[in-house]
Amino acid sequence: MFKIDELVPHAGKMVLLERVVEFDEDHMIAEVIVRDDGLYGDENSVPAWLGIEYMAQTIAALGGMKRRIAGKPINLGFLLGTRRYDCNIDAFAVGSVLTVSVKCLIEEQGLGVFDCRIEGPGVHISANLNVYQPDDALDRT
């Protein structure tokens, strides 16, 4: 299995996912441990809107996994937007363990729509994310 930083086009503190829990061709589940590194929040919490980035990185990890398995380097993708970010909290508590799941609903010519969810103790978030990952975007080796 690949490490997260081998699947997403980010490095260092920008890699927010902890590990891949499960994946198949159209679906991935990843784990996040909410950090207190000061990048997005403070020593107690990070804002709940960061869940969009957790979801986007899980989508990127799914694409990266498929490319790695095919023997290709990972490439850049672009978050185009989200619809219906339904969130029951204002912030994630530092140290919380979250499960992020993404499922591809539509994927055509690099455009994709994903059903995304974040679950954890007292956390229930859902959204649809629209992404664009062209096959010829700048490859990252």
C-alpha positions in Angstrom: 0.0 0.0 0.0 1.2 3.5 -0.7 1.7 6.2 1.9 -0.6 9.3 1.6 2.2 11.6 0.4 2.8 9.2 -2.5 -0.8 9.7 -3.6 -1.6 13.4 -3.3 0.3 16.3 -4.9 1.0 18.0 -1.5 4.0 17.8 0.8 4.8 18.5 4.5 2.1 20.0 6.6 -0.2 20.4 3.6 -0.8 16.6 3.6 -3.8 16.4 6.0 -4.8 12.8 5.6 -3.3 10.2 8.0 -3.9 6.9 6.0 -6.0 5.1 3.5 -8.4 2.7 5.2 -10.1 1.2 2.1 -10.4 1.8 -1.7 -11.7 0.4 -4.9 -12.1 1.9 -8.4 -14.8 4.4 -7.4 -14.5 4.7 -3.7 -12.0 5.6 -0.9 -12.1 5.8 2.8 -9.3 7.7 4.6 -8.6 8.7 8.1 -7.8 12.1 9.4 -6.4 13.0 12.9 -7.2 16.7 13.5 -3.8 18.4 14.1 -2.9 21.4 16.3 0.0 22.5 14.1 -1.4 26.0 13.8 -1.7 25.8 10.0 -5.5 26.2 10.1 -6.6 26.5 13.7 -5.2 26.6 17.2 -4.3 24.2 19.9 -7.9 23.3 20.5 -9.7 23.2 17.2 -9.8 23.8 13.4 -12.8 25.3 11.6 -15.3 22.8 10.2 -14.9 24.3 6.7 -11.6 22.5 6.5 -13.6 19.4 5.9 -13.9 20.4 2.3 -10.1 20.1 2.0 -10.2 16.7 3.8 -12.7 15.6 1.2 -10.7 17.0 -1.7 -7.5 15.3 -0.5 -9.3 12.0 -0.2 -10.5 12.4 -3.8 -7.0 13.3 -4.8 -5.7 10.2 -3.0 -8.2 8.0 -4.9 -7.0 9.4 -8.2 -3.4 9.0 -7.1 -4.0 5.4 -6.1 -5.5 4.6 -9.5 -2.5 6.3 -11.3 0.1 4.5 -9.1 -1.5 1.1 -9.7 -1.4 1.9 -13.5 2.3 2.7 -13.2 1.8 6.5 -13.8 2.9 9.4 -11.6 0.3 11.3 -9.7 -0.8 14.6 -11.3 -2.5 17.8 -10.3 -6.3 18.1 -9.8 -8.5 21.1 -9.2 -11.4 21.6 -6.8 -14.0 23.4 -8.7 -16.6 23.8 -6.0 -19.0 22.1 -3.6 -22.7 21.8 -3.3 -24.7 21.2 -0.1 -21.9 21.2 2.5 -24.1 20.0 5.3 -22.2 20.2 8.6 -23.5 19.8 12.2 -20.5 21.4 13.9 -18.6 24.7 13.8 -15.1 23.2 14.5 -13.2 19.9 14.7 -11.6 19.2 18.1 -7.9 18.7 17.9 -7.0 15.0 18.3 -10.4 13.9 16.8 -10.2 10.9 14.5 -12.3 11.4 11.4 -13.3 9.0 8.7 -13.6 10.6 5.2 -15.4 8.7 2.5 -15.7 9.6 -1.1 -17.6 7.9 -3.9 -17.4 8.9 -7.6 -20.9 9.7 -9.0 -19.8 11.0 -12.4 -16.4 11.1 -14.1 -16.0 12.1 -17.7 -13.1 13.7 -19.5 -11.4 14.7 -16.3 -14.5 16.2 -14.7 -15.9 14.4 -11.6 -18.6 14.7 -9.1 -18.1 12.9 -5.7 -20.4 12.1 -2.9 -18.4 12.9 0.2 -18.9 12.2 3.9 -17.0 12.9 7.2 -17.9 11.0 10.3 -16.4 11.0 13.8 -17.6 11.4 17.4 -20.4 13.9 17.1 -19.4 14.8 13.5 -21.7 14.2 10.5 -20.8 16.1 7.3 -21.8 15.5 3.7 -21.2 17.3 0.5 -20.9 16.8 -3.3 -17.5 18.1 -4.6 -16.9 18.9 -8.2 -13.3 18.3 -9.4 -11.2 18.5 -12.5 -8.2 16.2 -13.0 -7.1 16.2 -16.6 -4.8 13.3 -17.6 -2.3 15.8 -19.0 -2.0 18.1 -16.0 1.5 18.8 -14.8 2.7 15.4 -13.6 4.4 15.2 -10.2 6.9 12.4 -9.9 
